Amino acid sequence: MLRKFKITINGETYLVEMEELGDQASQTAVSQSTGAPTTMATPTTPPAEPAAVAQSAQVPTAAVPATAMTAPMPGVIIKLLVTPGETVQENQPLLVLEAMKMENEIVANKAGTVDQLFVSKNDSVNAGDPLIQIS
């Protein structure tokens, strides 16, 4: 199958035709300045192994309890409304998470005392990251 591409490099426009021939690809370039076609064999290389996915750079300083409240979506913490040791009521706003230019209040899932904040103002979080621990 023959495909044509128009490419501009440094102000020079080139018409490139590529033809697929089994495992080998051949391309023909026509220079605007000379108009003479040039055929080049394009080497085919096996696909590279995908790079290993980097682990999260965030290393918790302490063990995160399974009961910690987690981020419902990725975003940035723009306000902390409570401090460790503070008593909170169920549905009380704890912090504000900005996601997709919208401010989302994260509220307490139960009444209790704030044991630990796992985030600070301007921290980026992913969905599922620990935010706060209430006992």
C-alpha positions as CSV (number, residue, x, y, z in Angstrom):
1,M,0.0,0.0,0.0
2,L,1.4,3.4,-1.0
3,R,1.0,6.3,1.3
4,K,2.0,9.9,0.6
5,F,3.2,12.5,3.2
6,K,4.0,16.2,2.8
7,I,6.7,17.2,5.2
8,T,8.2,20.7,5.7
9,I,11.7,20.9,7.2
10,N,13.5,24.2,7.7
11,G,11.2,25.8,5.1
12,E,11.8,23.1,2.5
13,T,8.7,21.0,1.5
14,Y,9.2,17.4,0.6
15,L,6.7,14.9,-0.7
16,V,7.4,11.4,0.8
17,E,5.8,8.2,-0.5
18,M,6.1,5.1,1.6
19,E,5.3,1.6,0.4
20,E,5.0,-1.4,2.8
21,L,6.6,-4.5,1.4
22,G,6.1,-7.4,3.8
23,D,8.5,-6.8,6.7
24,Q,10.6,-4.3,4.8
25,A,9.5,-0.7,4.2
26,S,10.7,1.4,1.3
27,Q,10.4,5.1,1.1
28,T,10.7,7.5,-1.8
29,A,11.5,11.1,-1.2
30,V,11.1,13.8,-3.8
31,S,13.1,16.9,-3.1
32,Q,11.4,20.2,-4.1
33,S,14.7,21.6,-5.1
34,T,15.9,18.8,-7.4
35,G,12.7,17.0,-8.2
36,A,14.7,13.7,-8.5
37,P,13.2,10.8,-6.6
38,T,15.5,8.9,-4.2
39,T,14.6,5.4,-2.8
40,M,15.9,4.3,0.5
41,A,15.5,1.1,2.4
42,T,14.2,1.6,5.8
43,P,15.6,-0.8,8.3
44,T,13.1,-2.5,10.5
45,T,13.9,-3.1,14.1
46,P,12.0,-5.4,16.5
47,P,9.8,-3.4,18.9
48,A,11.7,-2.4,22.0
49,E,10.7,-3.9,25.3
50,P,8.5,-1.4,27.2
51,A,10.3,0.5,29.9
52,A,9.6,-0.7,33.4
53,V,7.0,1.4,35.1
54,A,8.5,3.6,37.8
55,Q,7.2,3.1,41.2
56,S,5.5,6.1,42.9
57,A,8.1,8.6,44.2
58,Q,6.0,9.1,47.3
59,V,7.5,7.1,50.1
60,P,5.3,7.1,53.2
61,T,7.2,8.1,56.4
62,A,5.0,5.9,58.6
63,A,2.7,3.0,58.0
64,V,-0.6,4.1,56.6
65,P,-3.6,2.5,58.4
66,A,-6.1,0.8,56.2
67,T,-8.8,3.0,57.7
68,A,-7.2,6.2,56.5
69,M,-9.4,8.4,54.3
70,T,-8.1,8.4,50.7
71,A,-8.3,10.8,47.8
72,P,-11.4,10.1,45.6
73,M,-9.7,11.5,42.5
74,P,-6.3,12.9,41.4
75,G,-5.7,16.6,42.2
76,V,-4.0,19.2,44.3
77,I,-4.6,19.9,48.0
78,I,-5.4,23.7,48.1
79,K,-6.6,24.0,51.7
80,L,-6.3,22.1,55.0
81,L,-9.2,22.9,57.3
82,V,-8.2,20.8,60.3
83,T,-5.1,20.0,62.3
84,P,-3.9,16.8,64.1
85,G,-5.6,16.5,67.5
86,E,-8.7,18.4,66.4
87,T,-12.1,16.9,67.1
88,V,-14.3,16.6,64.0
89,Q,-18.0,15.7,63.4
90,E,-19.2,13.4,60.6
91,N,-19.5,15.3,57.3
92,Q,-17.4,18.2,58.6
93,P,-15.1,19.6,55.8
94,L,-11.5,18.5,56.4
95,L,-9.7,19.8,53.3
96,V,-10.2,21.1,49.8
97,L,-9.0,19.1,46.8
98,E,-8.7,20.9,43.4
99,A,-9.3,18.6,40.5
100,M,-9.9,19.7,36.9
101,K,-10.2,23.3,38.1
102,M,-13.0,22.5,40.5
103,E,-12.7,22.7,44.3
104,N,-14.0,19.6,46.1
105,E,-14.5,19.5,49.8
106,I,-13.4,16.3,51.4
107,V,-15.6,15.7,54.5
108,A,-15.1,13.5,57.5
109,N,-16.6,10.0,57.0
110,K,-17.1,9.7,60.8
111,A,-16.9,11.7,64.0
112,G,-13.7,11.5,65.9
113,T,-10.2,13.0,66.4
114,V,-7.8,13.8,63.6
115,D,-4.8,11.5,64.3
116,Q,-2.7,12.3,61.3
117,L,-2.6,14.3,58.1
118,F,-0.7,12.5,55.3
119,V,-0.8,15.6,53.0
120,S,0.2,19.3,53.0
121,K,-1.0,22.3,51.2
122,N,-0.1,22.2,47.4
123,D,0.6,18.4,47.5
124,S,-0.4,16.5,44.4
125,V,-2.4,13.3,45.1
126,N,-3.6,10.4,43.0
127,A,-6.9,8.6,43.5
128,G,-6.5,6.3,46.5
129,D,-3.6,8.2,48.1
130,P,-4.1,8.5,51.9
131,L,-5.2,12.0,53.1
132,I,-6.2,11.9,56.7
133,Q,-6.6,9.4,59.6
134,I,-9.5,9.9,62.0
135,S,-10.0,7.7,65.1
